[in-house]
């Protein structure tokens, strides 16, 4: 997965209203319940054997290896409180918008006489709900990382660099070389 896709998933997971289960057994039981009782599906999701999942559910195994613990936590966060995540996405896409914080290289195509050299910038900007909706729709449709970057670049171009149409009317922004990106809604 790419940086924007991961940032969207983390932002959705951060909307949870309750903490995720703490023990490995409770986390496994949650995933088994989310998969409608299929330990085989959970095993495939985590890259372990079905018998290992059964042992965690039963309580025979208690402490997973660090890499399994990380995968288990990530899968539980992804599936935790799906209705809360959907409600937060709907709210962001219709009313509140999304906040993007990034440090990346921005290149420009602008009027003659201005510099178009790409340079590293740290930007924190609120994007309108229309860009949040476009990001969520593209993510749901299985868009590539490049398409998600293009949508984010258009949003930053309009909101940050063009100041919602008040300046730099013929500016075109390219969003490349991302150091980090965080989203919040």
Backbone as JSON, one array per atom type, in Angstrom:
{
  "sequence": "XXXXXXXXXXXXXXXXXXXXXXXXXXXXXXXXXXXXXXXXXXXXXXXXXXXXXXXXXXXXXXXXXXXXXXXXXXXXXXXXXXXXXXXXXXXXXXXXXXXXXXXXXXXXXXXXXXXXXXXXXXXXXXXXXXXXXXXXXXXXXXXXXXXXXXXXXXXXXXXXXXXXXXXXXXXXXXXXXXXXXXXXX",
  "N": [[0.83, -1.18, 0.0], [0.28, 2.33, -0.42], [1.44, 5.59, 0.73], [-0.68, 7.49, 1.03], [-2.96, 5.87, 1.03], [-2.44, 4.29, 3.33], [-2.46, 6.37, 5.24], [-5.12, 7.18, 5.08], [-6.38, 4.87, 6.07], [-5.3, 4.79, 8.69], [-6.35, 7.18, 9.71], [-9.09, 6.63, 9.65], [-9.15, 4.52, 11.48], [-8.45, 5.89, 13.78], [-10.77, 7.11, 14.58], [-12.16, 5.68, 16.38], [-14.23, 5.06, 19.21], [-13.92, 3.55, 21.43], [-11.35, 1.71, 23.16], [-9.26, -0.78, 21.54], [-9.4, -4.4, 22.0], [-7.18, -5.73, 24.53], [-5.65, -8.11, 25.11], [-4.05, -10.86, 23.36], [-5.64, -13.09, 22.91], [-8.26, -12.04, 23.18], [-8.23, -10.28, 21.05], [-7.95, -12.09, 18.92], [-10.34, -13.52, 19.19], [-12.15, -11.48, 18.61], [-11.52, -10.99, 15.88], [-12.19, -13.49, 14.79], [-14.92, -13.5, 15.28], [-15.63, -11.3, 13.71], [-15.11, -12.36, 11.22], [-17.19, -14.07, 10.91], [-16.99, -16.43, 12.44], [-15.01, -17.94, 11.23], [-12.07, -19.46, 11.57], [-10.19, -20.16, 9.74], [-10.24, -18.1, 7.82], [-9.3, -15.96, 9.36], [-6.74, -16.91, 9.94], [-5.62, -16.9, 7.37], [-5.7, -14.18, 6.89], [-3.87, -13.21, 8.76], [-1.6, -14.6, 8.17], [-0.84, -17.01, 9.4], [-1.16, -20.33, 10.86], [-4.26, -22.16, 10.9], [-4.65, -23.66, 13.18], [-3.08, -22.31, 15.05], [-4.52, -19.95, 15.38], [-6.81, -21.05, 16.57], [-5.69, -21.94, 18.96], [-5.02, -19.51, 20.23], [-7.59, -18.43, 20.54], [-8.74, -20.33, 22.23], [-7.11, -20.0, 24.43], [-4.77, -21.28, 24.98], [-2.35, -20.46, 23.84], [-0.71, -17.43, 24.65], [1.02, -15.18, 24.35], [1.92, -13.56, 21.52], [4.48, -13.66, 18.9], [6.56, -10.78, 18.25], [6.23, -9.74, 15.56], [3.86, -10.99, 14.76], [2.15, -9.99, 16.71], [2.1, -7.29, 15.98], [0.88, -7.43, 13.42], [-1.56, -8.51, 14.17], [-2.62, -6.49, 15.86], [-2.85, -4.43, 13.96], [-4.75, -5.5, 12.16], [-6.98, -5.78, 13.83], [-7.44, -3.09, 14.53], [-8.14, -2.13, 12.01], [-10.58, -3.38, 11.57], [-12.11, -2.63, 13.73], [-14.93, -1.21, 15.19], [-16.64, -0.58, 12.76], [-18.95, 0.84, 11.94], [-18.72, 3.27, 13.26], [-16.45, 4.27, 12.01], [-17.45, 4.52, 9.37], [-19.44, 6.44, 9.78], [-17.88, 8.65, 10.56], [-16.41, 9.04, 8.22], [-18.47, 9.72, 6.46], [-19.37, 12.09, 7.62], [-17.07, 13.67, 7.28], [-16.95, 13.75, 4.5], [-19.22, 15.13, 3.81], [-19.58, 17.39, 5.45], [-17.48, 18.35, 7.31], [-14.88, 18.04, 6.2], [-11.39, 17.33, 5.62], [-8.21, 17.09, 7.24], [-4.97, 17.52, 6.18], [-1.66, 16.72, 6.8], [1.58, 17.06, 5.84], [4.93, 16.38, 4.76], [6.58, 16.99, 2.01], [7.84, 16.95, -1.37], [7.13, 19.56, -3.47], [6.4, 20.4, -6.72], [6.09, 22.87, -9.29], [4.11, 24.21, -11.93], [3.99, 27.13, -13.44], [3.36, 30.61, -14.17], [5.52, 32.31, -16.55], [8.72, 33.37, -15.41], [8.49, 32.76, -12.76], [9.66, 30.52, -10.21], [10.04, 27.05, -10.78], [11.19, 25.04, -9.46], [11.27, 22.1, -7.62], [10.69, 21.8, -4.15], [11.22, 20.86, -0.74], [8.55, 20.91, 1.48], [6.71, 21.58, 4.48], [3.43, 21.08, 5.13], [0.35, 21.86, 6.56], [-2.98, 21.56, 6.17], [-6.44, 22.28, 5.9], [-8.73, 20.52, 4.02], [-11.53, 20.96, 1.84], [-14.85, 19.4, 2.13], [-15.49, 18.25, -0.37], [-13.09, 17.29, -1.48], [-12.41, 15.39, 0.42], [-14.51, 13.6, 0.04], [-13.95, 12.8, -2.58], [-11.47, 11.51, -2.17], [-12.25, 9.36, -0.47], [-14.09, 8.02, -2.12], [-12.44, 7.29, -4.26], [-10.65, 5.61, -2.93], [-12.38, 3.56, -2.12], [-13.07, 2.6, -4.6], [-10.79, 1.35, -5.37], [-8.53, 2.78, -6.2], [-5.3, 3.68, -7.51], [-2.16, 4.43, -5.86], [-0.99, 6.63, -7.06], [-3.22, 7.94, -8.19], [-4.6, 8.65, -5.86], [-2.71, 10.39, -4.76], [-2.82, 12.38, -6.68], [-5.39, 13.46, -6.3], [-5.09, 14.44, -3.68], [-3.07, 16.31, -4.19], [-4.42, 18.09, -5.89], [-6.28, 19.08, -4.08], [-4.59, 20.33, -2.17], [-3.38, 22.16, -3.86], [-5.54, 23.82, -4.56], [-6.55, 24.71, -2.02], [-4.29, 25.48, -0.43], [-2.08, 26.51, -2.03], [-3.32, 28.09, -4.06], [-5.06, 29.48, -2.52], [-7.89, 29.11, -2.34], [-8.69, 30.11, -4.85], [-7.98, 32.82, -4.8], [-5.48, 33.65, -5.58], [-2.64, 33.1, -7.79], [-3.71, 31.88, -10.24], [-3.11, 30.32, -12.55], [-1.52, 28.26, -11.64], [-0.1, 25.03, -11.28], [0.22, 22.16, -9.36], [2.52, 19.67, -8.35], [2.73, 16.74, -6.52], [5.12, 15.13, -4.98], [7.64, 12.76, -3.88], [7.15, 12.05, -1.07], [7.72, 12.54, 2.32], [6.4, 12.13, 4.78], [2.93, 11.62, 5.52], [-0.06, 12.57, 7.06], [-3.45, 12.15, 7.87], [-6.55, 13.5, 9.03], [-9.83, 13.33, 10.23]],
  "CA": [[0.0, 0.0, 0.0], [1.01, 3.58, -0.49], [1.38, 6.49, 1.88], [-2.0, 8.1, 1.17], [-3.86, 4.77, 1.41], [-2.17, 4.0, 4.74], [-2.9, 7.51, 6.04], [-6.59, 7.11, 5.14], [-6.73, 3.77, 6.98], [-4.99, 5.21, 10.06], [-7.3, 8.22, 10.11], [-10.35, 5.96, 9.93], [-8.99, 3.75, 12.72], [-8.36, 6.82, 14.9], [-12.08, 7.63, 14.93], [-12.77, 4.75, 17.33], [-14.68, 5.65, 20.47], [-13.5, 2.65, 22.51], [-10.05, 1.1, 22.85], [-9.33, -2.14, 21.01], [-9.07, -5.39, 23.04], [-5.77, -5.69, 24.89], [-4.94, -9.4, 25.05], [-4.0, -11.52, 22.05], [-6.82, -13.96, 22.82], [-9.44, -11.21, 22.93], [-8.11, -9.77, 19.68], [-8.25, -13.21, 18.0], [-11.79, -13.79, 19.27], [-12.82, -10.42, 17.87], [-11.34, -11.22, 14.45], [-12.98, -14.67, 14.43], [-16.32, -13.06, 15.25], [-15.77, -10.42, 12.54], [-15.08, -13.23, 10.04], [-18.34, -14.97, 11.04], [-16.61, -17.69, 13.04], [-14.04, -18.67, 10.41], [-10.68, -19.37, 11.98], [-9.38, -20.28, 8.52], [-10.14, -16.76, 7.22], [-8.42, -15.16, 10.23], [-5.39, -17.42, 9.73], [-5.16, -16.39, 6.08], [-5.55, -12.73, 7.04], [-2.7, -12.93, 9.57], [-0.45, -15.35, 7.66], [-0.47, -18.06, 10.35], [-1.97, -21.53, 10.66], [-5.59, -22.17, 11.51], [-4.5, -24.23, 14.52], [-2.55, -21.25, 15.91], [-5.67, -19.09, 15.71], [-7.64, -21.8, 17.52], [-5.0, -21.95, 20.27], [-5.19, -18.19, 20.85], [-9.0, -18.3, 20.91], [-8.95, -21.21, 23.38], [-6.33, -19.5, 25.57], [-3.56, -22.08, 25.15], [-1.27, -19.52, 23.55], [-1.04, -16.15, 25.25], [1.86, -14.07, 23.89], [2.4, -13.76, 20.15], [5.76, -13.08, 18.51], [6.37, -9.34, 17.99], [5.69, -9.45, 14.24], [2.45, -11.4, 14.76], [1.43, -9.03, 17.55], [1.9, -6.07, 15.19], [-0.13, -7.72, 12.4], [-2.83, -8.72, 14.88], [-3.11, -5.18, 16.26], [-3.24, -3.69, 12.75], [-6.0, -6.08, 11.63], [-8.07, -5.44, 14.75], [-7.71, -1.65, 14.35], [-8.8, -1.94, 10.72], [-11.95, -3.89, 11.64], [-12.73, -2.18, 14.96], [-16.02, -0.23, 15.1], [-16.8, -0.16, 11.35], [-20.01, 1.84, 11.77], [-18.18, 4.55, 13.71], [-15.58, 4.72, 10.93], [-18.28, 4.96, 8.26], [-20.09, 7.69, 10.17], [-16.87, 9.71, 10.53], [-16.11, 9.31, 6.81], [-19.63, 10.42, 5.88], [-19.33, 13.44, 8.17], [-15.96, 14.38, 6.64], [-17.24, 13.92, 3.07], [-20.38, 16.0, 3.58], [-19.66, 18.61, 6.24], [-16.3, 18.89, 7.99], [-13.67, 17.99, 5.41], [-10.27, 16.5, 6.08], [-6.98, 17.84, 7.47], [-3.79, 16.8, 5.7], [-0.36, 17.22, 7.25], [2.57, 16.34, 5.06], [6.2, 16.96, 4.36], [6.8, 16.41, 0.69], [8.41, 17.83, -2.38], [6.11, 20.12, -4.34], [6.89, 21.04, -7.93], [5.06, 23.77, -9.81], [4.07, 24.72, -13.29], [3.38, 28.44, -13.22], [3.61, 31.66, -15.16], [6.93, 32.57, -16.8], [9.35, 34.27, -14.46], [8.44, 32.22, -11.42], [10.47, 29.32, -10.08], [9.3, 25.8, -10.79], [12.03, 24.06, -8.79], [10.59, 21.4, -6.53], [11.38, 21.91, -2.87], [10.58, 20.17, 0.37], [7.74, 21.8, 2.32], [5.82, 20.97, 5.47], [2.15, 21.74, 4.95], [-0.83, 21.39, 7.28], [-4.07, 22.28, 5.52], [-7.79, 21.72, 5.9], [-9.3, 20.39, 2.67], [-12.99, 20.97, 1.88], [-15.5, 18.09, 2.08], [-15.51, 17.67, -1.71], [-11.86, 16.53, -1.67], [-12.52, 14.22, 1.28], [-15.41, 12.66, -0.65], [-13.21, 12.24, -3.72], [-10.48, 10.56, -1.66], [-12.93, 8.16, 0.01], [-14.66, 7.32, -3.28], [-11.33, 6.68, -5.0], [-10.15, 4.51, -2.12], [-13.37, 2.48, -2.19], [-13.06, 2.07, -5.97], [-9.53, 0.67, -5.59], [-7.63, 3.67, -6.94], [-3.87, 3.5, -7.27], [-1.54, 5.44, -5.01], [-0.79, 7.82, -7.88], [-4.5, 8.63, -8.29], [-4.87, 9.27, -4.55], [-1.79, 11.53, -4.65], [-3.31, 13.44, -7.57], [-6.53, 14.09, -5.64], [-4.54, 15.23, -2.57], [-2.35, 17.44, -4.78], [-5.42, 19.06, -6.34], [-6.83, 19.73, -2.89], [-3.58, 21.25, -1.64], [-3.23, 23.22, -4.86], [-6.67, 24.74, -4.46], [-6.71, 25.29, -0.69], [-3.07, 26.07, 0.14], [-1.27, 27.3, -2.95], [-4.14, 29.07, -4.74], [-5.86, 30.14, -1.5], [-9.29, 29.0, -2.76], [-8.94, 30.92, -6.03], [-7.67, 34.22, -4.59], [-4.17, 34.0, -6.15], [-1.95, 32.1, -8.61], [-4.77, 31.2, -10.97], [-2.64, 29.35, -13.53], [-0.57, 27.39, -10.98], [-0.37, 23.6, -11.24], [1.1, 21.62, -8.33], [2.86, 18.25, -8.41], [2.93, 16.24, -5.16], [6.03, 14.0, -5.13], [8.69, 12.54, -2.88], [6.5, 12.24, 0.24], [8.46, 12.11, 3.49], [5.33, 11.56, 5.58], [1.61, 12.24, 5.34], [-1.05, 12.2, 8.07], [-4.77, 12.68, 7.62], [-7.43, 13.48, 10.19], [-11.19, 13.8, 9.98]],
  "C": [[0.87, 1.24, 0.0], [0.78, 4.45, 0.73], [-0.01, 7.08, 2.1], [-3.01, 7.06, 1.64], [-3.68, 4.43, 2.89], [-2.66, 5.12, 5.65], [-4.42, 7.52, 6.16], [-7.04, 6.02, 6.1], [-6.46, 4.16, 8.44], [-5.99, 6.25, 10.56], [-8.66, 7.6, 10.45], [-10.27, 5.18, 11.24], [-8.95, 4.65, 13.94], [-9.7, 7.42, 15.29], [-12.78, 6.76, 15.97], [-13.12, 5.45, 18.63], [-14.32, 4.8, 21.68], [-12.14, 2.06, 22.16], [-10.23, -0.33, 22.33], [-9.02, -3.12, 22.15], [-7.57, -5.45, 23.29], [-5.05, -7.02, 24.7], [-5.01, -10.0, 23.65], [-5.23, -12.42, 21.87], [-8.08, -13.17, 22.52], [-9.41, -10.65, 21.52], [-8.44, -10.87, 18.66], [-9.74, -13.51, 18.01], [-12.58, -12.73, 18.51], [-12.72, -10.65, 16.37], [-12.15, -12.43, 13.97], [-14.45, -14.3, 14.35], [-16.58, -12.18, 14.04], [-15.79, -11.22, 11.25], [-16.17, -14.3, 10.09], [-17.95, -16.37, 11.5], [-15.57, -18.48, 12.28], [-12.62, -18.44, 10.9], [-9.75, -19.48, 10.78], [-9.18, -18.91, 7.87], [-9.22, -15.86, 8.04], [-6.97, -15.6, 10.04], [-4.81, -16.91, 8.42], [-4.88, -14.89, 6.16], [-4.25, -12.37, 7.77], [-1.44, -13.66, 9.08], [0.07, -16.39, 8.64], [-1.37, -19.26, 10.09], [-3.31, -21.4, 11.38], [-5.5, -22.68, 12.95], [-3.96, -23.18, 15.5], [-3.66, -20.29, 16.32], [-6.54, -19.77, 16.75], [-7.01, -21.82, 18.9], [-5.11, -20.6, 20.98], [-6.63, -18.0, 21.33], [-9.29, -19.11, 22.17], [-8.21, -20.72, 24.61], [-5.09, -20.32, 25.84], [-2.32, -21.24, 24.88], [-1.68, -18.14, 24.06], [-0.28, -14.98, 24.66], [2.38, -14.34, 22.48], [3.8, -13.17, 19.95], [5.53, -11.61, 18.17], [5.78, -9.03, 16.62], [4.22, -9.87, 14.12], [1.61, -10.45, 15.59], [1.14, -7.74, 16.78], [0.84, -6.28, 14.12], [-1.51, -7.86, 13.02], [-3.43, -7.38, 15.29], [-3.6, -4.38, 15.05], [-4.56, -4.2, 12.19], [-7.19, -5.75, 12.53], [-8.44, -3.97, 14.61], [-8.5, -1.41, 13.06], [-10.27, -2.35, 10.8], [-12.74, -3.37, 12.84], [-13.74, -1.06, 14.69], [-16.24, 0.28, 13.67], [-17.89, 0.89, 11.16], [-19.55, 3.22, 12.23], [-17.27, 5.13, 12.63], [-16.4, 5.24, 9.75], [-18.97, 6.29, 8.56], [-19.11, 8.86, 10.12], [-16.5, 10.06, 9.09], [-17.24, 10.09, 6.16], [-19.65, 11.87, 6.35], [-18.25, 14.27, 7.48], [-16.28, 14.68, 5.17], [-18.38, 14.89, 2.81], [-20.3, 17.34, 4.31], [-18.3, 19.16, 6.69], [-15.03, 18.92, 7.16], [-12.61, 17.15, 6.08], [-9.05, 17.4, 6.26], [-5.82, 16.96, 7.02], [-2.56, 17.5, 6.23], [0.69, 16.4, 6.53], [3.87, 17.12, 4.99], [6.57, 16.24, 3.08], [7.44, 17.43, -0.22], [7.28, 18.25, -3.31], [6.81, 20.8, -5.52], [5.76, 21.83, -8.54], [5.21, 23.98, -11.3], [3.31, 26.03, -13.18], [3.75, 29.39, -14.35], [5.12, 31.85, -15.36], [7.48, 33.58, -15.79], [9.3, 33.77, -13.03], [9.24, 30.91, -11.39], [9.58, 28.08, -10.1], [10.13, 24.68, -10.17], [11.25, 23.42, -7.65], [11.39, 21.58, -5.25], [10.53, 21.27, -1.79], [9.84, 21.18, 1.24], [6.97, 20.97, 3.33], [4.53, 21.77, 5.43], [1.1, 21.06, 5.83], [-1.99, 22.22, 6.78], [-5.38, 21.53, 5.65], [-8.29, 21.7, 4.46], [-10.82, 20.35, 2.78], [-13.59, 19.57, 1.75], [-15.49, 17.46, 0.68], [-14.25, 16.85, -1.98], [-11.85, 15.29, -0.78], [-13.4, 13.17, 0.61], [-14.7, 12.01, -1.83], [-12.17, 11.22, -3.27], [-11.14, 9.25, -1.21], [-13.51, 7.35, -1.14], [-13.57, 6.62, -4.08], [-10.76, 5.49, -4.24], [-11.09, 3.32, -2.2], [-13.37, 1.83, -3.57], [-11.75, 1.36, -6.29], [-8.53, 1.49, -6.39], [-6.17, 3.37, -6.58], [-3.35, 4.62, -6.38], [-1.34, 6.74, -5.79], [-2.09, 8.61, -8.03], [-4.87, 9.32, -6.98], [-3.97, 10.48, -4.34], [-2.28, 12.7, -5.5], [-4.48, 14.19, -6.93], [-6.04, 14.97, -4.48], [-3.8, 16.46, -3.1], [-3.32, 18.51, -5.28], [-6.02, 19.8, -5.16], [-5.86, 20.72, -2.29], [-3.36, 22.42, -2.58], [-4.32, 24.27, -4.69], [-6.71, 25.46, -3.11], [-5.47, 26.03, -0.2], [-2.38, 27.01, -0.84], [-2.07, 28.37, -3.69], [-5.04, 29.85, -3.79], [-7.32, 30.26, -1.94], [-9.63, 29.97, -3.91], [-8.59, 32.39, -5.89], [-6.32, 34.63, -5.21], [-3.68, 32.85, -7.03], [-2.92, 31.24, -9.42], [-4.28, 30.13, -11.94], [-1.59, 28.39, -12.96], [-1.03, 25.93, -11.03], [0.67, 22.97, -10.32], [1.29, 20.12, -8.54], [3.31, 17.82, -7.02], [3.81, 14.99, -5.25], [6.92, 13.85, -3.91], [8.17, 12.78, -1.46], [7.4, 11.69, 1.34], [7.49, 11.46, 4.48], [4.03, 12.28, 5.25], [0.69, 11.69, 6.42], [-2.36, 12.87, 7.71], [-5.6, 12.58, 8.89], [-8.8, 14.0, 9.76], [-12.08, 13.53, 11.15]]
}
